[in-house]
Amino acid sequence: MEETDWRFKIAHREALIGVGLALFNFIWWFGFAYGLGSRPVEEYSYIFGLPDWFFYSCIVGFLLICVLVIVIVKFFFTAVPFDEEEEL
């Protein structure tokens, strides 16, 4: 049986982290957009002229995901060489 390249293990872990970030982003967006946005318009509160549900789901969510991606890539992802390894 052929041994699997060690880079696949790293790639799978990083792919799962990426899927986790995407799910977190969707849950954040959905929770604020439909949680706060389902109220009657008369009950909306506004932040910088935007409805609070939009501000939290789109503006804060975007900034949070940007920071999370930068932190995750800097501290949890590994530089992997794409060169072919020579067989011994």
N, C-alpha and C positions, 0 to 999 in steps of 0.2 A: 504494500500500500504506500502510495506516495505521500510524503509529509507536506502539510499545508504551509505555505509561506507565512512567516511571522507577521508580515505586513497586513495580512487579511484580518488578523485578530484586532489590530489597532484600527483598521478601517471600519470593522463592524462596530466596535465600541464607539467610535466617533460618529458613525451614522446613527446609532441609537441615541446619542446625546443630541444630535441634530433633530431627530424626530421628537424627542422630549421637549426641546425648545419650541418647536413648531406647535406641539400640543398645548404647552403652557401659553404661548401667544394667542392661540385660538380661544382657549378657556378664558383668559384675561379679557380679550376683546368681547367675546360673547356675553360674559358675565356682566360687564359694565354696560355694553350697548343695549342688551335686552333686559338687564336687571333694572338699571336706572332709567333706561329709555322707554320702558313700558308704562310709565306714569302719564297722566294727562298733561298736555302741554302747559297748562296753567300752573302746574306744580314744579316745573323745571326751575332749577337754579342755574346761574350762569357764571362761568369762570373765563375771564378775558373775552367776554362777549360770545362765548360758545356754550352750548348746553353742557351741563356737567357730565352727562353720560358720554358725549362725544369727546370731551376733553380727557376724561380718564381712559376711555377705551382706545382712542386713536392717538392722542398726543402723548400722554404719559406712558401708554402701552408701547408706543414706538420707541420712546427714549429708553424705557426699561429694557426692552429686548435688545436694543443696540448695546447698552452697557453689559447685559448678560452675555451676549455673543462675544464681545471683546474680552471679557474676563474668562469665559470658557475656553476660547481659542488660545489665550495667552497662558493659562495655567493647566489646562486639561488635555489639549491636543498635542500631538507629537509630530515633529518633522520626520517624514519618512522618505528615504531615497527611492527614486523610481528606476534606478539603474538595475540592470540584470545582474544577478549574483553569479559569479563563476563557480562552476561545479568542480569539486576537488576529486 
